Amino acid sequence: MKQKRLSQKQQQDIRLLRTMTEQPETFEIEGKDGTMVTYKLYPLQLGRLELITERLIQLDLCLDSEDGNNAVKDMWDICSEMPQQVAEIIAIATLRTKEDIENHLEERVQEMLWSPTMTPQALSNILYTIIFQTYHQDFMKAIRLVKILSVTLSQTDREKRIATEATPSSEQKML
């Protein structure tokens, strides 16, 4: 049965929903023994988000271009020219804990680089997903902070209103 290809907007909506519900994205690569190995891109917590962000900054990747084709070409070029750095980002996203990163990062990177299925296009697709998660994770944190800040401010405003109402006015003082 032939599967219907999703539009880019539908794919983004699915990724957005998975990020919001913190469901991991998955992908498969061919292992050294020829079997397919499935990896998950876990939701980004602060430590892994920091490691990935540092590496994204080092890549000097700018996807804010108005020309979408230019952004795709730029990402393709980076994945072709710097597969080691891209594989590190992907490996970090597939390792769940700090201990896993410390003990298995280099092994995972080498597995990604060795796999014949990790072409520049595959690297680009996975990197795009990680960047999308990173941007969306930052957006979700900003929303949470705004909600916390508005609750805090509204409590402060309420306290000021109560204090103002409790303070007698100048007319009341004269009486």
C-alpha positions in Angstrom: 0.0 0.0 0.0 1.4 3.4 -1.0 1.7 5.9 1.8 0.6 9.5 1.3 3.5 12.0 1.7 2.8 14.6 4.3 3.2 18.3 3.4 6.0 20.3 5.1 3.3 22.1 7.2 1.8 18.7 8.3 5.2 17.4 9.2 5.9 20.6 11.3 2.6 20.2 13.0 3.4 16.6 13.9 6.8 17.6 15.2 5.3 20.4 17.2 2.8 18.1 18.8 5.5 15.5 19.6 7.7 18.3 21.1 4.8 19.7 23.2 3.9 16.2 24.5 7.6 15.3 24.8 7.3 12.3 22.6 10.7 11.3 21.1 11.2 11.3 17.4 12.8 8.1 16.0 15.1 7.3 13.1 16.9 4.2 11.9 20.5 3.7 10.8 22.3 0.6 9.5 24.6 -0.8 12.2 28.1 -2.3 11.6 26.6 -5.8 11.6 24.1 -4.8 8.8 21.0 -4.7 11.1 18.9 -1.6 11.4 19.2 0.2 14.7 16.5 2.6 15.9 17.4 5.7 17.8 15.2 8.2 19.6 15.7 12.0 19.7 14.8 12.5 23.3 13.1 15.7 24.5 15.8 18.2 25.3 16.5 18.9 29.0 18.7 21.8 30.0 22.1 20.0 30.0 21.7 18.4 26.5 20.1 21.6 25.2 23.2 23.5 26.3 25.6 21.0 24.7 23.6 21.0 21.4 23.2 24.8 21.4 27.0 25.3 21.8 27.6 23.0 18.8 25.0 24.7 16.7 26.6 28.0 17.4 29.9 26.6 16.3 28.4 25.4 13.0 27.3 29.0 12.4 24.1 27.8 10.9 21.6 30.5 9.9 18.2 29.2 8.9 16.4 32.6 9.1 16.9 33.2 5.4 13.8 34.4 3.6 14.7 32.0 0.8 13.8 28.5 2.0 15.9 26.8 -0.7 19.0 28.7 0.5 18.5 27.5 4.1 18.2 23.9 2.8 21.3 24.3 0.7 23.2 25.8 3.6 22.2 22.9 5.9 23.1 20.4 3.2 26.6 22.0 2.8 27.2 22.0 6.5 26.2 18.3 6.8 28.5 17.5 3.8 31.5 19.6 5.0 31.2 18.9 8.8 29.7 15.5 9.3 31.7 15.0 12.6 30.1 18.0 14.3 26.6 17.2 13.0 27.0 13.6 14.2 28.0 14.9 17.6 24.8 16.9 17.8 22.7 13.9 16.7 24.5 11.6 19.1 23.9 14.0 22.1 20.2 14.1 21.2 20.0 10.3 21.2 21.7 9.9 24.6 19.5 10.4 27.5 21.6 11.1 30.6 24.9 12.9 31.4 26.4 9.6 32.2 25.4 8.2 28.8 26.9 11.2 27.1 30.2 10.9 29.1 30.5 7.1 28.4 29.0 6.6 24.9 29.2 9.9 23.0 32.3 9.0 20.9 31.1 5.5 20.2 27.7 6.8 19.1 29.4 9.5 16.9 31.5 6.9 15.2 28.5 4.7 14.6 26.7 7.6 13.0 29.7 8.4 10.8 30.3 4.8 9.8 26.7 4.0 8.8 26.0 4.0 5.1 22.5 5.2 5.7 23.8 8.5 7.3 24.1 10.4 4.1 24.3 14.2 4.0 20.5 14.2 3.3 19.8 12.0 6.3 22.1 14.1 8.5 20.2 17.2 7.3 16.8 15.8 8.0 17.8 14.7 11.6 19.6 18.0 12.2 16.6 19.9 11.1 14.4 18.0 13.6 16.9 18.7 16.4 17.0 22.4 15.5 13.2 22.5 15.4 13.1 20.9 18.9 15.6 23.3 20.2 13.8 26.4 18.9 10.4 25.1 20.1 11.8 24.1 23.5 13.1 27.6 23.9 9.6 28.9 22.9 7.8 26.7 25.3 10.2 27.8 28.1 9.5 31.4 27.2 5.7 30.8 27.5 6.2 29.2 30.9 8.3 32.1 32.1 5.7 34.6 30.9 3.0 32.7 32.7 5.1 32.5 35.9 6.0 36.2 35.6 2.4 37.3 35.0 1.2 35.4 38.1 4.0 36.9 40.2 3.3 40.4 38.9 -0.5 40.0 39.4 0.1 39.0 43.0 2.4 42.1 43.5 -0.2 44.4 41.9 -3.0 42.9 44.1 -0.8 43.5 47.2 -0.3 47.2 46.0 -4.0 47.7 45.5 -4.8 46.3 48.9 -2.1 48.5 50.5 -3.4 51.6 48.6 -7.0 50.9 49.6 -6.0 50.3 53.3 -4.1 53.6 53.4 -6.4 56.4 54.4 -6.8 59.2 51.9 -5.9 62.8 52.7 -9.6 63.7 53.1 -10.1 60.9 55.6 -7.1 62.0 57.6 -8.6 65.5 57.9 -11.8 64.2 59.4 
